[in-house]
Amino acid sequence: MAGWEQLKVLVDMEIIQRSEEGCDVTGFEAKWLNAGEDEAKLMEVYHQLMGLEVKADFPFIEPSDLPGIRALRPEGPRQLTKVKSESEWLNQFDGAWLGRSIGCALGKPLEQGAYMSGSDGRPGWKNVELWFKGADAWPIRGYTPGTSRASEEYGLAVNDWCKKSWKENIQFMESDDDIRYTVLGLILLEEKGLEFDSWDIGKLWHRHLSYQQVCTAETQAYLNFAQVTSHMDWSKPDNWPLKANWVRTWLNPYREWIGAQIRADGFAYGAAGNPELAAELAWRDASFSHVKNGIYGEMFVAAMIAAAFIETDNERIVEIGLSEIPQDSRLAHDVRKAVDIARNATNQLDLVDQIWEAFKQYNCVHTNNNAALVAAALIFAKDDFELAITTAVLGGWDTDCNGATVGSIMGAKLGAAALPAHWTEPLHDTLYAEVNGFHPIAISDCAKRSYEVFKKMSDLSRN
């Protein structure tokens, strides 16, 4: 069952996905065109695509299973320790939730085509710059204005479906999937602790999310899971590993896109200081809907977030993230390239320009380009929270996701007390998640609950 797009579009996208995975797709575009709108013929092409083998000379090694991933990762610290008081921990958990909310709210109005994919020959980052300049708000020092001279001069606009996140209106963290998944991660850890797998992710989504609240890879996995469970009781089937692979891959050409990467935070908070455990929990979550680099993206981000509760050097935080994914994967290669760019960039605009040019071959919501931008923003900004989140959002592509991820890492590292008041105060310590019990809720309450989960998980992981 096709969900996010019609079957013809899905098969077209599958050609791209199979090519990126290292398969020879020569001749498949012609097959796709010849199939027209005939669903039987399109499915024949689809099955042929899914039967392709990765080319022998493909330079990357990319398993999706956890033992396979761990066998190919470089050395890393796996777990970090530092004695802290309860108030110090709470400050960092509050900073993580606040930072994620701030970065998400900044990028949310810009999550549309002109900024994600570019327009009129301009890259997305240039359109972000033009919008803020046209609003007399350049360089970026606050939330996204709802109006700008760039509307008349360049035909640009920001999203009008999230006016509550515009600079002129913002009073809280408006409902968004980037925050909703963080809430769901918290809920699952509160309920299940370490005792969950991808089956529990499916149940969690169907219990808390409507069909309208999921997109791309999540939509397809959501639909596939519904088909798996439609003729059985709610207990996990013995052959779930086989069914799980079908759930995450069937008619899902988005399986290496950013959807899993934005779901890392709630799990990573519970594993603060323990990047290996954070990456494992992220793998359990990501493997419900993603494969290969789609999984690695969530593991990479989860490990960085967990590390940021202890480690204070951003280069080291990125290295720790890389230590939890296969070193010969496309994602690891792309992140290392982004780190090199960030180290040598002369200024913020030079950085985002180079990153855009280096990774523009990817879909605007692919894992790899967005993860590369996240890493580059962290390396470039060092200890400057504002510079980090504004660089991540300025870079274009998935603006709210990248702002949220960078904000989460920087907030966990610096703590809430160190975050600039002109970013924190407009949110009034409030978020709306469209999840029962979290609509609204104090951001600080979420932080306290994550801290309690962390304490419980720390005891469990030692036993």
C-alpha positions as a Python dict, from the first residue, in 0.01 Angstrom:
ca = {
    (1, 'M'): (0, 0, 0),
    (2, 'A'): (147, 332, -107),
    (3, 'G'): (110, 607, 150),
    (4, 'W'): (306, 928, 115),
    (5, 'E'): (310, 930, -267),
    (6, 'Q'): (139, 746, -550),
    (7, 'L'): (293, 420, -667),
    (8, 'K'): (444, 569, -982),
    (9, 'V'): (633, 828, -778),
    (10, 'L'): (749, 568, -526),
    (11, 'V'): (897, 348, -796),
    (12, 'D'): (1073, 646, -953),
    (13, 'M'): (1221, 733, -615),
    (14, 'E'): (1319, 371, -559),
    (15, 'I'): (1541, 391, -868),
    (16, 'I'): (1730, 677, -700),
    (17, 'Q'): (1746, 494, -368),
    (18, 'R'): (1880, 173, -520),
    (19, 'S'): (2142, 371, -711),
    (20, 'E'): (2254, 546, -391),
    (21, 'E'): (2277, 208, -218),
    (22, 'G'): (2528, 98, -481),
    (23, 'C'): (2315, -93, -732),
    (24, 'D'): (2336, -73, -1110),
    (25, 'V'): (2003, 77, -1218),
    (26, 'T'): (2091, 113, -1587),
    (27, 'G'): (1778, 84, -1798),
    (28, 'F'): (1532, 118, -1512),
    (29, 'E'): (1422, 470, -1596),
    (30, 'A'): (1312, 343, -1937),
    (31, 'K'): (1130, 51, -1773),
    (32, 'W'): (959, 294, -1539),
    (33, 'L'): (852, 521, -1824),
    (34, 'N'): (724, 226, -2026),
    (35, 'A'): (514, 110, -1732),
    (36, 'G'): (312, 432, -1746),
    (37, 'E'): (35, 433, -1487),
    (38, 'D'): (-18, 55, -1501),
    (39, 'E'): (23, -57, -1139),
    (40, 'A'): (95, -419, -1227),
    (41, 'K'): (380, -314, -1457),
    (42, 'L'): (508, -64, -1201),
    (43, 'M'): (515, -337, -936),
    (44, 'E'): (709, -561, -1174),
    (45, 'V'): (970, -286, -1207),
    (46, 'Y'): (967, -238, -830),
    (47, 'H'): (1032, -608, -762),
    (48, 'Q'): (1319, -607, -1010),
    (49, 'L'): (1469, -307, -832),
    (50, 'M'): (1441, -468, -491),
    (51, 'G'): (1612, -781, -623),
    (52, 'L'): (1925, -595, -731),
    (53, 'E'): (2255, -668, -560),
    (54, 'V'): (2503, -402, -452),
    (55, 'K'): (2785, -374, -704),
    (56, 'A'): (3108, -552, -613),
    (57, 'D'): (3309, -231, -652),
    (58, 'F'): (3083, -21, -429),
    (59, 'P'): (3333, 143, -190),
    (60, 'F'): (3111, 145, 121),
    (61, 'I'): (3018, -129, 368),
    (62, 'E'): (2676, -64, 520),
    (63, 'P'): (2498, -328, 729),
    (64, 'S'): (2170, -254, 905),
    (65, 'D'): (2197, -504, 1191),
    (66, 'L'): (2346, -390, 1522),
    (67, 'P'): (2624, -653, 1546),
    (68, 'G'): (2726, -574, 1189),
    (69, 'I'): (2731, -202, 1259),
    (70, 'R'): (2934, -243, 1575),
    (71, 'A'): (3188, -465, 1400),
    (72, 'L'): (3265, -183, 1155),
    (73, 'R'): (3276, 116, 1388),
    (74, 'P'): (3604, 281, 1487),
    (75, 'E'): (3731, 291, 1843),
    (76, 'G'): (3541, 516, 2080),
    (77, 'P'): (3494, 586, 2449),
    (78, 'R'): (3154, 406, 2457),
    (79, 'Q'): (3080, 553, 2800),
    (80, 'L'): (3180, 879, 2967),
    (81, 'T'): (3168, 957, 3337),
    (82, 'K'): (3180, 1268, 3549),
    (83, 'V'): (3047, 1332, 3897),
    (84, 'K'): (2780, 1603, 3897),
    (85, 'S'): (2523, 1735, 4139),
    (86, 'E'): (2153, 1696, 4074),
    (87, 'S'): (2121, 2066, 3996),
    (88, 'E'): (2401, 2041, 3737),
    (89, 'W'): (2234, 1746, 3566),
    (90, 'L'): (1893, 1916, 3568),
    (91, 'N'): (2044, 2231, 3418),
    (92, 'Q'): (2180, 2024, 3129),
    (93, 'F'): (1858, 1830, 3072),
    (94, 'D'): (1666, 2157, 3074),
    (95, 'G'): (1921, 2299, 2831),
    (96, 'A'): (1880, 2002, 2598),
    (97, 'W'): (1499, 2029, 2583),
    (98, 'L'): (1515, 2409, 2556),
    (99, 'G'): (1786, 2402, 2292),
    (100, 'R'): (1593, 2153, 2083),
    (101, 'S'): (1280, 2364, 2107),
    (102, 'I'): (1463, 2687, 2021),
    (103, 'G'): (1635, 2544, 1715),
    (104, 'C'): (1315, 2382, 1594),
    (105, 'A'): (1111, 2700, 1637),
    (106, 'L'): (1372, 2903, 1449),
    (107, 'G'): (1372, 2669, 1152),
    (108, 'K'): (1003, 2579, 1144),
    (109, 'P'): (877, 2876, 935),
    (110, 'L'): (1153, 2808, 680),
    (111, 'E'): (1064, 2443, 622),
    (112, 'Q'): (943, 2489, 266),
    (113, 'G'): (1072, 2450, -86),
    (114, 'A'): (1262, 2773, -148),
    (115, 'Y'): (1477, 2725, 162),
    (116, 'M'): (1500, 2346, 148),
    (117, 'S'): (1572, 2297, -222),
    (118, 'G'): (1649, 2647, -348),
    (119, 'S'): (1468, 2852, -612),
    (120, 'D'): (1539, 3060, -924),
    (121, 'G'): (1894, 2931, -941),
    (122, 'R'): (1966, 3024, -580),
    (123, 'P'): (2062, 2767, -316),
    (124, 'G'): (1834, 2735, -15),
    (125, 'W'): (2082, 2901, 220),
    (126, 'K'): (2087, 3212, 1),
    (127, 'N'): (1710, 3241, 26),
    (128, 'V'): (1733, 3217, 405),
    (129, 'E'): (1986, 3500, 402),
    (130, 'L'): (1769, 3709, 170),
    (131, 'W'): (1463, 3660, 392),
    (132, 'F'): (1636, 3779, 707),
    (133, 'K'): (1806, 4068, 529),
    (134, 'G'): (1471, 4176, 385),
    (135, 'A'): (1329, 4177, 738),
    (136, 'D'): (1620, 4387, 869),
    (137, 'A'): (1706, 4090, 1091),
    (138, 'W'): (2048, 4000, 951),
    (139, 'P'): (2264, 3848, 1088),
    (140, 'I'): (2023, 3605, 1249),
    (141, 'R'): (1989, 3695, 1615),
    (142, 'G'): (1630, 3593, 1683),
    (143, 'Y'): (1335, 3392, 1559),
    (144, 'T'): (1221, 3400, 1196),
    (145, 'P'): (1018, 3709, 1101),
    (146, 'G'): (688, 3650, 927),
    (147, 'T'): (729, 3935, 681),
    (148, 'S'): (1020, 4050, 466),
    (149, 'R'): (1087, 4264, 162),
    (150, 'A'): (1214, 3941, 6),
    (151, 'S'): (850, 3856, -64),
    (152, 'E'): (822, 4129, -327),
    (153, 'E'): (1184, 4131, -436),
    (154, 'Y'): (1239, 3756, -474),
    (155, 'G'): (898, 3592, -443),
    (156, 'L'): (990, 3429, -113),
    (157, 'A'): (761, 3349, 178),
    (158, 'V'): (767, 3162, 505),
    (159, 'N'): (510, 2906, 614),
    (160, 'D'): (178, 3063, 709),
    (161, 'W'): (58, 2742, 877),
    (162, 'C'): (294, 2805, 1170),
    (163, 'K'): (235, 3172, 1240),
    (164, 'K'): (266, 3098, 1611),
    (165, 'S'): (636, 3038, 1549),
    (166, 'W'): (695, 3371, 1372),
    (167, 'K'): (911, 3618, 1561),
    (168, 'E'): (616, 3858, 1587),
    (169, 'N'): (393, 3599, 1755),
    (170, 'I'): (599, 3336, 1931),
    (171, 'Q'): (489, 3258, 2288),
    (172, 'F'): (570, 2885, 2317),
    (173, 'M'): (711, 2590, 2126),
    (174, 'E'): (445, 2516, 1870),
    (175, 'S'): (355, 2155, 1796),
    (176, 'D'): (605, 1993, 1560),
    (177, 'D'): (711, 1639, 1471),
    (178, 'D'): (1068, 1712, 1581),
    (179, 'I'): (942, 1773, 1935),
    (180, 'R'): (669, 1509, 1921),
    (181, 'Y'): (920, 1229, 1862),
    (182, 'T'): (1130, 1353, 2153),
    (183, 'V'): (822, 1324, 2372),
    (184, 'L'): (751, 973, 2242),
    (185, 'G'): (1106, 866, 2322),
    (186, 'L'): (1059, 991, 2677),
    (187, 'I'): (727, 808, 2708),
    (188, 'L'): (872, 479, 2584),
    (189, 'L'): (1168, 491, 2822),
    (190, 'E'): (936, 574, 3111),
    (191, 'E'): (717, 277, 3025),
    (192, 'K'): (967, 18, 2905),
    (193, 'G'): (1313, 120, 3022),
    (194, 'L'): (1564, -87, 2827),
    (195, 'E'): (1310, -357, 2742),
    (196, 'F'): (1191, -254, 2397),
    (197, 'D'): (1259, -318, 2031),
    (198, 'S'): (1121, -201, 1697),
    (199, 'W'): (793, -384, 1760),
    (200, 'D'): (733, -157, 2058),
    (201, 'I'): (808, 146, 1840),
    (202, 'G'): (528, 43, 1606),
    (203, 'K'): (286, -1, 1894),
    (204, 'L'): (391, 334, 2041),
    (205, 'W'): (325, 516, 1714),
    (206, 'H'): (-13, 356, 1659),
    (207, 'R'): (-112, 441, 2014),
    (208, 'H'): (-5, 807, 2007),
    (209, 'L'): (19, 924, 1644),
    (210, 'S'): (-247, 971, 1382),
    (211, 'Y'): (-177, 899, 1016),
    (212, 'Q'): (-161, 1274, 951),
    (213, 'Q'): (126, 1314, 1199),
    (214, 'V'): (374, 1096, 1012),
    (215, 'C'): (545, 1149, 678),
    (216, 'T'): (775, 983, 423),
    (217, 'A'): (952, 681, 579),
    (218, 'E'): (739, 703, 891),
    (219, 'T'): (419, 702, 685),
    (220, 'Q'): (518, 389, 499),
    (221, 'A'): (636, 203, 808),
    (222, 'Y'): (318, 312, 990),
    (223, 'L'): (104, 167, 709),
    (224, 'N'): (311, -149, 677),
    (225, 'F'): (293, -213, 1050),
    (226, 'A'): (-85, -174, 1035),
    (227, 'Q'): (-98, -447, 772),
    (228, 'V'): (123, -678, 978),
    (229, 'T'): (-102, -637, 1283),
    (230, 'S'): (-439, -631, 1108),
    (231, 'H'): (-502, -1006, 1142),
    (232, 'M'): (-336, -1084, 1472),
    (233, 'D'): (-360, -995, 1836),
    (234, 'W'): (-135, -724, 1980),
    (235, 'S'): (141, -964, 2089),
    (236, 'K'): (469, -970, 1899),
    (237, 'P'): (486, -1249, 1638),
    (238, 'D'): (768, -1503, 1661),
    (239, 'N'): (886, -1409, 1313),
    (240, 'W'): (897, -1035, 1386),
    (241, 'P'): (1259, -996, 1261),
    (242, 'L'): (1147, -1104, 914),
    (243, 'K'): (833, -894, 927),
    (244, 'A'): (1033, -599, 1063),
    (245, 'N'): (1250, -596, 753),
    (246, 'W'): (939, -585, 536),
    (247, 'V'): (786, -306, 748),
    (248, 'R'): (1089, -80, 703),
    (249, 'T'): (1152, -148, 335),
    (250, 'W'): (828, -226, 151),
    (251, 'L'): (743, 64, -84),
    (252, 'N'): (970, 281, 129),
    (253, 'P'): (1225, 467, -86),
    (254, 'Y'): (1263, 714, 202),
    (255, 'R'): (1443, 461, 420),
    (256, 'E'): (1766, 663, 426),
    (257, 'W'): (1600, 1000, 476),
    (258, 'I'): (1614, 1217, 789),
    (259, 'G'): (1304, 1082, 966),
    (260, 'A'): (1495, 857, 1205),
    (261, 'Q'): (1765, 1114, 1275),
    (262, 'I'): (1510, 1353, 1427),
    (263, 'R'): (1387, 1083, 1667),
    (264, 'A'): (1712, 1035, 1858),
    (265, 'D'): (1683, 1289, 2138),
    (266, 'G'): (1438, 1132, 2381),
    (267, 'F'): (1642, 812, 2382),
    (268, 'A'): (1976, 992, 2402),
    (269, 'Y'): (1867, 1194, 2705),
    (270, 'G'): (1795, 869, 2888),
    (271, 'A'): (2147, 750, 2804),
    (272, 'A'): (2326, 1076, 2892),
    (273, 'G'): (2701, 1018, 2912),
    (274, 'N'): (2668, 674, 2751),
    (275, 'P'): (2705, 716, 2372),
    (276, 'E'): (2717, 343, 2303),
    (277, 'L'): (2386, 283, 2482),
    (278, 'A'): (2233, 592, 2319),
    (279, 'A'): (2334, 460, 1977),
    (280, 'E'): (2187, 119, 2056),
    (281, 'L'): (1854, 267, 2164),
    (282, 'A'): (1857, 480, 1849),
    (283, 'W'): (1919, 166, 1642),
    (284, 'R'): (1616, -3, 1798),
    (285, 'D'): (1404, 298, 1706),
    (286, 'A'): (1546, 366, 1360),
    (287, 'S'): (1530, 6, 1245),
    (288, 'F'): (1151, 25, 1254),
    (289, 'S'): (1145, 253, 950),
    (290, 'H'): (1497, 288, 810),
    (291, 'V'): (1803, 100, 688),
    (292, 'K'): (2175, 168, 651),
    (293, 'N'): (2250, 542, 656),
    (294, 'G'): (1899, 619, 775),
    (295, 'I'): (1978, 413, 1085),
    (296, 'Y'): (2329, 552, 1117),
    (297, 'G'): (2194, 908, 1122),
    (298, 'E'): (1994, 844, 1438),
    (299, 'M'): (2281, 653, 1598),
    (300, 'F'): (2530, 930, 1513),
    (301, 'V'): (2308, 1202, 1657),
    (302, 'A'): (2213, 1000, 1965),
    (303, 'A'): (2577, 935, 2047),
    (304, 'M'): (2663, 1304, 2008),
    (305, 'I'): (2378, 1412, 2233),
    (306, 'A'): (2471, 1159, 2502),
    (307, 'A'): (2835, 1266, 2480),
    (308, 'A'): (2745, 1634, 2509),
    (309, 'F'): (2631, 1583, 2868),
    (310, 'I'): (2997, 1513, 2958),
    (311, 'E'): (3223, 1623, 2673),
    (312, 'T'): (3265, 1997, 2611),
    (313, 'D'): (3468, 2001, 2288),
    (314, 'N'): (3248, 1993, 1976),
    (315, 'E'): (3511, 1825, 1761),
    (316, 'R'): (3533, 1547, 2015),
    (317, 'I'): (3153, 1523, 2033),
    (318, 'V'): (3138, 1470, 1656),
    (319, 'E'): (3419, 1213, 1676),
    (320, 'I'): (3225, 1023, 1941),
    (321, 'G'): (2918, 1026, 1718),
    (322, 'L'): (3123, 882, 1434),
    (323, 'S'): (3263, 615, 1663),
    (324, 'E'): (2920, 451, 1683),
    (325, 'I'): (2860, 404, 1307),
    (326, 'P'): (3047, 210, 1036),
    (327, 'Q'): (3360, 401, 945),
    (328, 'D'): (3332, 299, 578),
    (329, 'S'): (2972, 414, 534),
    (330, 'R'): (2855, 698, 314),
    (331, 'L'): (2743, 890, 622),
    (332, 'A'): (3080, 865, 795),
    (333, 'H'): (3252, 973, 473),
    (334, 'D'): (3019, 1271, 432),
    (335, 'V'): (3048, 1385, 793),
    (336, 'R'): (3427, 1371, 779),
    (337, 'K'): (3416, 1582, 464),
    (338, 'A'): (3187, 1834, 636),
    (339, 'V'): (3422, 1853, 934),
    (340, 'D'): (3711, 1940, 703),
    (341, 'I'): (3502, 2213, 540),
    (342, 'A'): (3405, 2358, 878),
    (343, 'R'): (3764, 2365, 1001),
    (344, 'N'): (3870, 2575, 702),
    (345, 'A'): (3564, 2795, 645),
    (346, 'T'): (3637, 3167, 661),
    (347, 'N'): (3292, 3273, 782),
    (348, 'Q'): (2935, 3152, 826),
    (349, 'L'): (2827, 3217, 466),
    (350, 'D'): (3139, 3052, 328),
    (351, 'L'): (3064, 2748, 541),
    (352, 'V'): (2704, 2697, 433),
    (353, 'D'): (2793, 2766, 70),
    (354, 'Q'): (3061, 2498, 72),
    (355, 'I'): (2839, 2249, 254),
    (356, 'W'): (2554, 2307, 7),
    (357, 'E'): (2782, 2255, -292),
    (358, 'A'): (2938, 1944, -142),
    (359, 'F'): (2610, 1765, -68),
    (360, 'K'): (2346, 1914, -298),
    (361, 'Q'): (2312, 1582, -484),
    (362, 'Y'): (2100, 1449, -200),
    (363, 'N'): (1728, 1503, -150),
    (364, 'C'): (1675, 1799, 81),
    (365, 'V'): (1550, 1567, 356),
    (366, 'H'): (1808, 1291, 315),
    (367, 'T'): (2003, 1187, 623),
    (368, 'N'): (2352, 1248, 489),
    (369, 'N'): (2347, 1610, 379),
    (370, 'N'): (2157, 1721, 687),
    (371, 'A'): (2385, 1529, 924),
    (372, 'A'): (2685, 1682, 747),
    (373, 'L'): (2540, 2030, 802),
    (374, 'V'): (2475, 1953, 1169),
    (375, 'A'): (2834, 1840, 1219),
    (376, 'A'): (2971, 2141, 1032),
    (377, 'A'): (2762, 2385, 1237),
    (378, 'L'): (2889, 2230, 1562),
    (379, 'I'): (3253, 2239, 1455),
    (380, 'F'): (3228, 2594, 1322),
    (381, 'A'): (3040, 2743, 1619),
    (382, 'K'): (3243, 2580, 1897),
    (383, 'D'): (3084, 2704, 2223),
    (384, 'D'): (2854, 2968, 2072),
    (385, 'F'): (2493, 2846, 2102),
    (386, 'E'): (2347, 3119, 1884),
    (387, 'L'): (2606, 3075, 1610),
    (388, 'A'): (2549, 2699, 1612),
    (389, 'I'): (2171, 2702, 1571),
    (390, 'T'): (2168, 2991, 1323),
    (391, 'T'): (2432, 2821, 1108),
    (392, 'A'): (2234, 2497, 1109),
    (393, 'V'): (1916, 2677, 1001),
    (394, 'L'): (2089, 2911, 756),
    (395, 'G'): (2225, 2608, 571),
    (396, 'G'): (1881, 2524, 433),
    (397, 'W'): (1754, 2172, 362),
    (398, 'D'): (1556, 2046, 666),
    (399, 'T'): (1576, 2369, 861),
    (400, 'D'): (1373, 2285, 1170),
    (401, 'C'): (1526, 1939, 1207),
    (402, 'N'): (1883, 2065, 1188),
    (403, 'G'): (1818, 2360, 1416),
    (404, 'A'): (1657, 2126, 1669),
    (405, 'T'): (1939, 1871, 1661),
    (406, 'V'): (2215, 2130, 1697),
    (407, 'G'): (2015, 2309, 1967),
    (408, 'S'): (1975, 1984, 2158),
    (409, 'I'): (2347, 1907, 2152),
    (410, 'M'): (2452, 2261, 2242),
    (411, 'G'): (2185, 2287, 2510),
    (412, 'A'): (2293, 1960, 2669),
    (413, 'K'): (2654, 2074, 2668),
    (414, 'L'): (2605, 2430, 2794),
    (415, 'G'): (2300, 2390, 3019),
    (416, 'A'): (1988, 2605, 3031),
    (417, 'A'): (2145, 2876, 3245),
    (418, 'A'): (2398, 2956, 2973),
    (419, 'L'): (2145, 2986, 2689),
    (420, 'P'): (2073, 3345, 2576),
    (421, 'A'): (1759, 3491, 2732),
    (422, 'H'): (1639, 3638, 2400),
    (423, 'W'): (1607, 3281, 2274),
    (424, 'T'): (1466, 3113, 2584),
    (425, 'E'): (1221, 3373, 2717),
    (426, 'P'): (986, 3388, 2413),
    (427, 'L'): (901, 3019, 2467),
    (428, 'H'): (777, 3080, 2823),
    (429, 'D'): (889, 2730, 2926),
    (430, 'T'): (597, 2579, 2733),
    (431, 'L'): (557, 2331, 2449),
    (432, 'Y'): (263, 2178, 2270),
    (433, 'A'): (323, 1828, 2132),
    (434, 'E'): (-24, 1705, 2031),
    (435, 'V'): (35, 1404, 2257),
    (436, 'N'): (-189, 1335, 2555),
    (437, 'G'): (-35, 1484, 2868),
    (438, 'F'): (207, 1697, 2666),
    (439, 'H'): (-28, 1953, 2515),
    (440, 'P'): (71, 2181, 2678),
    (441, 'I'): (347, 2095, 2921),
    (442, 'A'): (633, 2288, 3076),
    (443, 'I'): (961, 2228, 2895),
    (444, 'S'): (1128, 2211, 3236),
    (445, 'D'): (888, 1931, 3338),
    (446, 'C'): (999, 1729, 3036),
    (447, 'A'): (1358, 1788, 3140),
    (448, 'K'): (1288, 1665, 3494),
    (449, 'R'): (1120, 1352, 3360),
    (450, 'S'): (1416, 1283, 3129),
    (451, 'Y'): (1649, 1321, 3427),
    (452, 'E'): (1444, 1067, 3625),
    (453, 'V'): (1459, 828, 3328),
    (454, 'F'): (1835, 883, 3307),
    (455, 'K'): (1881, 791, 3672),
    (456, 'K'): (1674, 476, 3630),
    (457, 'M'): (1850, 380, 3306),
    (458, 'S'): (2191, 435, 3465),
    (459, 'D'): (2104, 179, 3730),
    (460, 'L'): (1965, -64, 3474),
    (461, 'S'): (2263, -41, 3240),
    (462, 'R'): (2502, -119, 3527),
    (463, 'N'): (2311, -435, 3624),
}
